[in-house]
Amino acid sequence: MVSFTVGEEVLYQGERYVVSTASPRPPYQYRLLATTEEGVKVQWALAADLTKMERYTRPLDDTRSIKSSAPTAPRRR
């Protein structure tokens, strides 16, 4: 079973939240906070409904297409 810690960013229903509180007993529920244009959004979710932020935990080469503006910069292939 995956667990989450207070302060950790998670995905819930496709949106990014921060865990603010974790219940100490089953069923393990987490209080989630997100900032929106209207203000703070609060949700309660079960651990099974949350997903870890893969972008932070799985290596991803997302800078390959960035080209340097320096005239002598070596090109990476």
Phi and psi restraints in degrees (range 20) as a CNS / XPLOR table:
assign (resid 1 and name C) (resid 2 and name N)
       (resid 2 and name CA) (resid 2 and name C) 1.0 -82.6 20.0 2
assign (resid 2 and name N) (resid 2 and name CA)
       (resid 2 and name C) (resid 3 and name N) 1.0 139.1 20.0 2
assign (resid 2 and name C) (resid 3 and name N)
       (resid 3 and name CA) (resid 3 and name C) 1.0 -121.1 20.0 2
assign (resid 3 and name N) (resid 3 and name CA)
       (resid 3 and name C) (resid 4 and name N) 1.0 159.2 20.0 2
assign (resid 3 and name C) (resid 4 and name N)
       (resid 4 and name CA) (resid 4 and name C) 1.0 -128.8 20.0 2
assign (resid 4 and name N) (resid 4 and name CA)
       (resid 4 and name C) (resid 5 and name N) 1.0 151.9 20.0 2
assign (resid 4 and name C) (resid 5 and name N)
       (resid 5 and name CA) (resid 5 and name C) 1.0 -112.2 20.0 2
assign (resid 5 and name N) (resid 5 and name CA)
       (resid 5 and name C) (resid 6 and name N) 1.0 157.5 20.0 2
assign (resid 5 and name C) (resid 6 and name N)
       (resid 6 and name CA) (resid 6 and name C) 1.0 -62.3 20.0 2
assign (resid 6 and name N) (resid 6 and name CA)
       (resid 6 and name C) (resid 7 and name N) 1.0 132.4 20.0 2
assign (resid 6 and name C) (resid 7 and name N)
       (resid 7 and name CA) (resid 7 and name C) 1.0 96.2 20.0 2
assign (resid 7 and name N) (resid 7 and name CA)
       (resid 7 and name C) (resid 8 and name N) 1.0 -11.3 20.0 2
assign (resid 7 and name C) (resid 8 and name N)
       (resid 8 and name CA) (resid 8 and name C) 1.0 -78.6 20.0 2
assign (resid 8 and name N) (resid 8 and name CA)
       (resid 8 and name C) (resid 9 and name N) 1.0 138.8 20.0 2
assign (resid 8 and name C) (resid 9 and name N)
       (resid 9 and name CA) (resid 9 and name C) 1.0 -83.5 20.0 2
assign (resid 9 and name N) (resid 9 and name CA)
       (resid 9 and name C) (resid 10 and name N) 1.0 135.8 20.0 2
assign (resid 9 and name C) (resid 10 and name N)
       (resid 10 and name CA) (resid 10 and name C) 1.0 -137.1 20.0 2
assign (resid 10 and name N) (resid 10 and name CA)
       (resid 10 and name C) (resid 11 and name N) 1.0 165.4 20.0 2
assign (resid 10 and name C) (resid 11 and name N)
       (resid 11 and name CA) (resid 11 and name C) 1.0 -104.9 20.0 2
assign (resid 11 and name N) (resid 11 and name CA)
       (resid 11 and name C) (resid 12 and name N) 1.0 133.4 20.0 2
assign (resid 11 and name C) (resid 12 and name N)
       (resid 12 and name CA) (resid 12 and name C) 1.0 -135.6 20.0 2
assign (resid 12 and name N) (resid 12 and name CA)
       (resid 12 and name C) (resid 13 and name N) 1.0 118.3 20.0 2
assign (resid 12 and name C) (resid 13 and name N)
       (resid 13 and name CA) (resid 13 and name C) 1.0 52.4 20.0 2
assign (resid 13 and name N) (resid 13 and name CA)
       (resid 13 and name C) (resid 14 and name N) 1.0 40.7 20.0 2
assign (resid 13 and name C) (resid 14 and name N)
       (resid 14 and name CA) (resid 14 and name C) 1.0 80.3 20.0 2
assign (resid 14 and name N) (resid 14 and name CA)
       (resid 14 and name C) (resid 15 and name N) 1.0 2.2 20.0 2
assign (resid 14 and name C) (resid 15 and name N)
       (resid 15 and name CA) (resid 15 and name C) 1.0 -115.2 20.0 2
assign (resid 15 and name N) (resid 15 and name CA)
       (resid 15 and name C) (resid 16 and name N) 1.0 151.2 20.0 2
assign (resid 15 and name C) (resid 16 and name N)
       (resid 16 and name CA) (resid 16 and name C) 1.0 -87.3 20.0 2
assign (resid 16 and name N) (resid 16 and name CA)
       (resid 16 and name C) (resid 17 and name N) 1.0 131.0 20.0 2
assign (resid 16 and name C) (resid 17 and name N)
       (resid 17 and name CA) (resid 17 and name C) 1.0 -133.2 20.0 2
assign (resid 17 and name N) (resid 17 and name CA)
       (resid 17 and name C) (resid 18 and name N) 1.0 167.3 20.0 2
assign (resid 17 and name C) (resid 18 and name N)
       (resid 18 and name CA) (resid 18 and name C) 1.0 -116.6 20.0 2
assign (resid 18 and name N) (resid 18 and name CA)
       (resid 18 and name C) (resid 19 and name N) 1.0 134.7 20.0 2
assign (resid 18 and name C) (resid 19 and name N)
       (resid 19 and name CA) (resid 19 and name C) 1.0 -73.6 20.0 2
assign (resid 19 and name N) (resid 19 and name CA)
       (resid 19 and name C) (resid 20 and name N) 1.0 123.8 20.0 2
assign (resid 19 and name C) (resid 20 and name N)
       (resid 20 and name CA) (resid 20 and name C) 1.0 -108.0 20.0 2
assign (resid 20 and name N) (resid 20 and name CA)
       (resid 20 and name C) (resid 21 and name N) 1.0 -25.8 20.0 2
assign (resid 20 and name C) (resid 21 and name N)
       (resid 21 and name CA) (resid 21 and name C) 1.0 -149.9 20.0 2
assign (resid 21 and name N) (resid 21 and name CA)
       (resid 21 and name C) (resid 22 and name N) 1.0 143.4 20.0 2
assign (resid 21 and name C) (resid 22 and name N)
       (resid 22 and name CA) (resid 22 and name C) 1.0 -125.7 20.0 2
assign (resid 22 and name N) (resid 22 and name CA)
       (resid 22 and name C) (resid 23 and name N) 1.0 132.2 20.0 2
assign (resid 22 and name C) (resid 23 and name N)
       (resid 23 and name CA) (resid 23 and name C) 1.0 -74.7 20.0 2
assign (resid 23 and name N) (resid 23 and name CA)
       (resid 23 and name C) (resid 24 and name N) 1.0 139.3 20.0 2
assign (resid 23 and name C) (resid 24 and name N)
       (resid 24 and name CA) (resid 24 and name C) 1.0 -79.3 20.0 2
assign (resid 24 and name N) (resid 24 and name CA)
       (resid 24 and name C) (resid 25 and name N) 1.0 -13.3 20.0 2
assign (resid 24 and name C) (resid 25 and name N)
       (resid 25 and name CA) (resid 25 and name C) 1.0 -126.4 20.0 2
assign (resid 25 and name N) (resid 25 and name CA)
       (resid 25 and name C) (resid 26 and name N) 1.0 155.8 20.0 2
assign (resid 25 and name C) (resid 26 and name N)
       (resid 26 and name CA) (resid 26 and name C) 1.0 -63.2 20.0 2
assign (resid 26 and name N) (resid 26 and name CA)
       (resid 26 and name C) (resid 27 and name N) 1.0 150.2 20.0 2
assign (resid 26 and name C) (resid 27 and name N)
       (resid 27 and name CA) (resid 27 and name C) 1.0 -72.4 20.0 2
assign (resid 27 and name N) (resid 27 and name CA)
       (resid 27 and name C) (resid 28 and name N) 1.0 131.0 20.0 2
assign (resid 27 and name C) (resid 28 and name N)
       (resid 28 and name CA) (resid 28 and name C) 1.0 -68.7 20.0 2
assign (resid 28 and name N) (resid 28 and name CA)
       (resid 28 and name C) (resid 29 and name N) 1.0 111.4 20.0 2
assign (resid 28 and name C) (resid 29 and name N)
       (resid 29 and name CA) (resid 29 and name C) 1.0 -112.0 20.0 2
assign (resid 29 and name N) (resid 29 and name CA)
       (resid 29 and name C) (resid 30 and name N) 1.0 151.7 20.0 2
assign (resid 29 and name C) (resid 30 and name N)
       (resid 30 and name CA) (resid 30 and name C) 1.0 -126.4 20.0 2
assign (resid 30 and name N) (resid 30 and name CA)
       (resid 30 and name C) (resid 31 and name N) 1.0 134.9 20.0 2
assign (resid 30 and name C) (resid 31 and name N)
       (resid 31 and name CA) (resid 31 and name C) 1.0 -89.5 20.0 2
assign (resid 31 and name N) (resid 31 and name CA)
       (resid 31 and name C) (resid 32 and name N) 1.0 125.5 20.0 2
assign (resid 31 and name C) (resid 32 and name N)
       (resid 32 and name CA) (resid 32 and name C) 1.0 -114.0 20.0 2
assign (resid 32 and name N) (resid 32 and name CA)
       (resid 32 and name C) (resid 33 and name N) 1.0 143.2 20.0 2
assign (resid 32 and name C) (resid 33 and name N)
       (resid 33 and name CA) (resid 33 and name C) 1.0 -124.8 20.0 2
assign (resid 33 and name N) (resid 33 and name CA)
       (resid 33 and name C) (resid 34 and name N) 1.0 141.4 20.0 2
assign (resid 33 and name C) (resid 34 and name N)
       (resid 34 and name CA) (resid 34 and name C) 1.0 -142.0 20.0 2
assign (resid 34 and name N) (resid 34 and name CA)
       (resid 34 and name C) (resid 35 and name N) 1.0 149.3 20.0 2
assign (resid 34 and name C) (resid 35 and name N)
       (resid 35 and name CA) (resid 35 and name C) 1.0 -98.0 20.0 2
assign (resid 35 and name N) (resid 35 and name CA)
       (resid 35 and name C) (resid 36 and name N) 1.0 130.9 20.0 2
assign (resid 35 and name C) (resid 36 and name N)
       (resid 36 and name CA) (resid 36 and name C) 1.0 -127.2 20.0 2
assign (resid 36 and name N) (resid 36 and name CA)
       (resid 36 and name C) (resid 37 and name N) 1.0 173.5 20.0 2
assign (resid 36 and name C) (resid 37 and name N)
       (resid 37 and name CA) (resid 37 and name C) 1.0 -64.0 20.0 2
assign (resid 37 and name N) (resid 37 and name CA)
       (resid 37 and name C) (resid 38 and name N) 1.0 -28.3 20.0 2
assign (resid 37 and name C) (resid 38 and name N)
       (resid 38 and name CA) (resid 38 and name C) 1.0 -84.4 20.0 2
assign (resid 38 and name N) (resid 38 and name CA)
       (resid 38 and name C) (resid 39 and name N) 1.0 -12.3 20.0 2
assign (resid 38 and name C) (resid 39 and name N)
       (resid 39 and name CA) (resid 39 and name C) 1.0 132.4 20.0 2
assign (resid 39 and name N) (resid 39 and name CA)
       (resid 39 and name C) (resid 40 and name N) 1.0 -156.4 20.0 2
assign (resid 39 and name C) (resid 40 and name N)
       (resid 40 and name CA) (resid 40 and name C) 1.0 -79.6 20.0 2
assign (resid 40 and name N) (resid 40 and name CA)
       (resid 40 and name C) (resid 41 and name N) 1.0 138.4 20.0 2
assign (resid 40 and name C) (resid 41 and name N)
       (resid 41 and name CA) (resid 41 and name C) 1.0 -111.3 20.0 2
assign (resid 41 and name N) (resid 41 and name CA)
       (resid 41 and name C) (resid 42 and name N) 1.0 126.7 20.0 2
assign (resid 41 and name C) (resid 42 and name N)
       (resid 42 and name CA) (resid 42 and name C) 1.0 -117.5 20.0 2
assign (resid 42 and name N) (resid 42 and name CA)
       (resid 42 and name C) (resid 43 and name N) 1.0 132.9 20.0 2
assign (resid 42 and name C) (resid 43 and name N)
       (resid 43 and name CA) (resid 43 and name C) 1.0 -137.0 20.0 2
assign (resid 43 and name N) (resid 43 and name CA)
       (resid 43 and name C) (resid 44 and name N) 1.0 150.3 20.0 2
assign (resid 43 and name C) (resid 44 and name N)
       (resid 44 and name CA) (resid 44 and name C) 1.0 -110.0 20.0 2
assign (resid 44 and name N) (resid 44 and name CA)
       (resid 44 and name C) (resid 45 and name N) 1.0 135.6 20.0 2
assign (resid 44 and name C) (resid 45 and name N)
       (resid 45 and name CA) (resid 45 and name C) 1.0 -143.9 20.0 2
assign (resid 45 and name N) (resid 45 and name CA)
       (resid 45 and name C) (resid 46 and name N) 1.0 151.4 20.0 2
assign (resid 45 and name C) (resid 46 and name N)
       (resid 46 and name CA) (resid 46 and name C) 1.0 -80.2 20.0 2
assign (resid 46 and name N) (resid 46 and name CA)
       (resid 46 and name C) (resid 47 and name N) 1.0 155.2 20.0 2
assign (resid 46 and name C) (resid 47 and name N)
       (resid 47 and name CA) (resid 47 and name C) 1.0 -57.4 20.0 2
assign (resid 47 and name N) (resid 47 and name CA)
       (resid 47 and name C) (resid 48 and name N) 1.0 -35.8 20.0 2
assign (resid 47 and name C) (resid 48 and name N)
       (resid 48 and name CA) (resid 48 and name C) 1.0 -65.9 20.0 2
assign (resid 48 and name N) (resid 48 and name CA)
       (resid 48 and name C) (resid 49 and name N) 1.0 -20.2 20.0 2
assign (resid 48 and name C) (resid 49 and name N)
       (resid 49 and name CA) (resid 49 and name C) 1.0 -91.7 20.0 2
assign (resid 49 and name N) (resid 49 and name CA)
       (resid 49 and name C) (resid 50 and name N) 1.0 -2.6 20.0 2
assign (resid 49 and name C) (resid 50 and name N)
       (resid 50 and name CA) (resid 50 and name C) 1.0 -104.1 20.0 2
assign (resid 50 and name N) (resid 50 and name CA)
       (resid 50 and name C) (resid 51 and name N) 1.0 152.5 20.0 2
assign (resid 50 and name C) (resid 51 and name N)
       (resid 51 and name CA) (resid 51 and name C) 1.0 -128.6 20.0 2
assign (resid 51 and name N) (resid 51 and name CA)
       (resid 51 and name C) (resid 52 and name N) 1.0 137.1 20.0 2
assign (resid 51 and name C) (resid 52 and name N)
       (resid 52 and name CA) (resid 52 and name C) 1.0 -68.1 20.0 2
assign (resid 52 and name N) (resid 52 and name CA)
       (resid 52 and name C) (resid 53 and name N) 1.0 153.6 20.0 2
assign (resid 52 and name C) (resid 53 and name N)
       (resid 53 and name CA) (resid 53 and name C) 1.0 -77.3 20.0 2
assign (resid 53 and name N) (resid 53 and name CA)
       (resid 53 and name C) (resid 54 and name N) 1.0 98.3 20.0 2
assign (resid 53 and name C) (resid 54 and name N)
       (resid 54 and name CA) (resid 54 and name C) 1.0 -63.4 20.0 2
assign (resid 54 and name N) (resid 54 and name CA)
       (resid 54 and name C) (resid 55 and name N) 1.0 -31.7 20.0 2
assign (resid 54 and name C) (resid 55 and name N)
       (resid 55 and name CA) (resid 55 and name C) 1.0 -57.7 20.0 2
assign (resid 55 and name N) (resid 55 and name CA)
       (resid 55 and name C) (resid 56 and name N) 1.0 -30.2 20.0 2
assign (resid 55 and name C) (resid 56 and name N)
       (resid 56 and name CA) (resid 56 and name C) 1.0 -89.5 20.0 2
assign (resid 56 and name N) (resid 56 and name CA)
       (resid 56 and name C) (resid 57 and name N) 1.0 -23.3 20.0 2
assign (resid 56 and name C) (resid 57 and name N)
       (resid 57 and name CA) (resid 57 and name C) 1.0 -106.1 20.0 2
assign (resid 57 and name N) (resid 57 and name CA)
       (resid 57 and name C) (resid 58 and name N) 1.0 -12.8 20.0 2
assign (resid 57 and name C) (resid 58 and name N)
       (resid 58 and name CA) (resid 58 and name C) 1.0 -118.4 20.0 2
assign (resid 58 and name N) (resid 58 and name CA)
       (resid 58 and name C) (resid 59 and name N) 1.0 126.5 20.0 2
assign (resid 58 and name C) (resid 59 and name N)
       (resid 59 and name CA) (resid 59 and name C) 1.0 -59.2 20.0 2
assign (resid 59 and name N) (resid 59 and name CA)
       (resid 59 and name C) (resid 60 and name N) 1.0 139.3 20.0 2
assign (resid 59 and name C) (resid 60 and name N)
       (resid 60 and name CA) (resid 60 and name C) 1.0 -144.2 20.0 2
assign (resid 60 and name N) (resid 60 and name CA)
       (resid 60 and name C) (resid 61 and name N) 1.0 122.9 20.0 2
assign (resid 60 and name C) (resid 61 and name N)
       (resid 61 and name CA) (resid 61 and name C) 1.0 -89.7 20.0 2
assign (resid 61 and name N) (resid 61 and name CA)
       (resid 61 and name C) (resid 62 and name N) 1.0 89.9 20.0 2
assign (resid 61 and name C) (resid 62 and name N)
       (resid 62 and name CA) (resid 62 and name C) 1.0 -106.9 20.0 2
assign (resid 62 and name N) (resid 62 and name CA)
       (resid 62 and name C) (resid 63 and name N) 1.0 14.2 20.0 2
assign (resid 62 and name C) (resid 63 and name N)
       (resid 63 and name CA) (resid 63 and name C) 1.0 -114.0 20.0 2
assign (resid 63 and name N) (resid 63 and name CA)
       (resid 63 and name C) (resid 64 and name N) 1.0 5.5 20.0 2
assign (resid 63 and name C) (resid 64 and name N)
       (resid 64 and name CA) (resid 64 and name C) 1.0 -58.5 20.0 2
assign (resid 64 and name N) (resid 64 and name CA)
       (resid 64 and name C) (resid 65 and name N) 1.0 -36.7 20.0 2
assign (resid 64 and name C) (resid 65 and name N)
       (resid 65 and name CA) (resid 65 and name C) 1.0 -81.0 20.0 2
assign (resid 65 and name N) (resid 65 and name CA)
       (resid 65 and name C) (resid 66 and name N) 1.0 -7.8 20.0 2
assign (resid 65 and name C) (resid 66 and name N)
       (resid 66 and name CA) (resid 66 and name C) 1.0 -78.3 20.0 2
assign (resid 66 and name N) (resid 66 and name CA)
       (resid 66 and name C) (resid 67 and name N) 1.0 126.9 20.0 2
assign (resid 66 and name C) (resid 67 and name N)
       (resid 67 and name CA) (resid 67 and name C) 1.0 -107.1 20.0 2
assign (resid 67 and name N) (resid 67 and name CA)
       (resid 67 and name C) (resid 68 and name N) 1.0 140.5 20.0 2
assign (resid 67 and name C) (resid 68 and name N)
       (resid 68 and name CA) (resid 68 and name C) 1.0 -73.1 20.0 2
assign (resid 68 and name N) (resid 68 and name CA)
       (resid 68 and name C) (resid 69 and name N) 1.0 148.4 20.0 2
assign (resid 68 and name C) (resid 69 and name N)
       (resid 69 and name CA) (resid 69 and name C) 1.0 -91.7 20.0 2
assign (resid 69 and name N) (resid 69 and name CA)
       (resid 69 and name C) (resid 70 and name N) 1.0 -5.9 20.0 2
assign (resid 69 and name C) (resid 70 and name N)
       (resid 70 and name CA) (resid 70 and name C) 1.0 -71.7 20.0 2
assign (resid 70 and name N) (resid 70 and name CA)
       (resid 70 and name C) (resid 71 and name N) 1.0 134.1 20.0 2
assign (resid 70 and name C) (resid 71 and name N)
       (resid 71 and name CA) (resid 71 and name C) 1.0 -67.5 20.0 2
assign (resid 71 and name N) (resid 71 and name CA)
       (resid 71 and name C) (resid 72 and name N) 1.0 -23.8 20.0 2
assign (resid 71 and name C) (resid 72 and name N)
       (resid 72 and name CA) (resid 72 and name C) 1.0 -109.0 20.0 2
assign (resid 72 and name N) (resid 72 and name CA)
       (resid 72 and name C) (resid 73 and name N) 1.0 12.8 20.0 2
assign (resid 72 and name C) (resid 73 and name N)
       (resid 73 and name CA) (resid 73 and name C) 1.0 -67.8 20.0 2
assign (resid 73 and name N) (resid 73 and name CA)
       (resid 73 and name C) (resid 74 and name N) 1.0 132.8 20.0 2
assign (resid 73 and name C) (resid 74 and name N)
       (resid 74 and name CA) (resid 74 and name C) 1.0 -68.7 20.0 2
assign (resid 74 and name N) (resid 74 and name CA)
       (resid 74 and name C) (resid 75 and name N) 1.0 144.7 20.0 2
assign (resid 74 and name C) (resid 75 and name N)
       (resid 75 and name CA) (resid 75 and name C) 1.0 -88.4 20.0 2
assign (resid 75 and name N) (resid 75 and name CA)
       (resid 75 and name C) (resid 76 and name N) 1.0 135.9 20.0 2
assign (resid 75 and name C) (resid 76 and name N)
       (resid 76 and name CA) (resid 76 and name C) 1.0 -99.9 20.0 2
assign (resid 76 and name N) (resid 76 and name CA)
       (resid 76 and name C) (resid 77 and name N) 1.0 139.6 20.0 2
